Amino acid sequence: KSTSATSEPMKYSELSAILEELGFERRVVRGSHVLFTHQESETAIMLPIARANETVRTANVVSTRFMLDAKGLADQRRWRQLVERHAERSTA
């Protein structure tokens, strides 16, 4: 299955796994959001709390993707590799 960078739905479990693979630490902000922090690059990504199998809003995927690129954590090629690998895991 080929998954593009932003056009196909992504599950929260997939996005979380990608961020954790890139070295982000996950912390739940009680009753509100999930905060992913990458200390080395001083990057913070906030996502709404959701079930693992829920689809991430496109705006959240796009903003995460651009943040990772801007901070030098995942360029377009690396992002696509991560998305494809984690999409395959979730469907296996």
N, C-alpha and C positions, 0 to 999 in steps of 0.2 A: 504494500500500500504506500503510495507516495503522498506525502502531506506537504503542502506549500507552507510558506512562512506565516501567512495570516488568513488564507481564504477558507481553510477547512476548520471545523470546530475542534477545539482542544479542551480536554478535561482538566479540572483543577489538579488531579493527581499527576497528570503529565507535566503541567507547568511547574508544580512544586518539585517534582523529581529533577527537572532540568535545572532549576535554580539551586537545588541542593547539590547536584553534580558540579555546578560551577563554583561551589564553595560558600553559598549563602546559608546562613543560619535562620531557622524558622521559629517565630515566636508569636503566640496568639495574644492579641490585645483583647482582653476579655469582653465578650459580647459585641465586638465591633469588627475587627479586621485581623488579618494575618500579616505580620511584618517580617519581611525577608531582609536580612542585613548581610553585607559583604564588607567585613572590616578593612581588608587590605585596600580596597578601592573607595571606601567610604560611600558605598551605594546602599540605598534603602528603597525597597519596593513594597508598597502596601496594597494588599488585595482584600476584597470582602471575604468574610467567612463563608464557606460553602462546603457541600459534601464533595467527596473525592470524585464522584462520577458526574458531577454537574459540569456543564459547559461554561468555560470562561468567556465573558463578554469580549467581543472583538476589540473594543477600545482598550481593554486591559492587556490583551495579548500584544497589540501594536505598541502601546506605551512601554511595556516591559521589553519588547524587542529593541526598540530605539534606545532605551536606557542602557541595555547591555552593550549595544554597539558603541554608544557615546562614551562609555566608561572603559572600552577596550576589553570587555569580558567575553564577547561573542559577536564576531562579525557575521555577515549574511551567510557565508558558507558554513561556519560553525553552528549557527542557529539552525539551519536546515538539517544538518547532521543530527543534532540533538533532538529536534522535533521528530524526525523520521524514526530514530532509535526508540524513543519513548512511546510513540504511537504504535510501533510494532509490539512493544512489551505489553501495552494495555489491551491489545486485541489478540494476543497469543493465549 
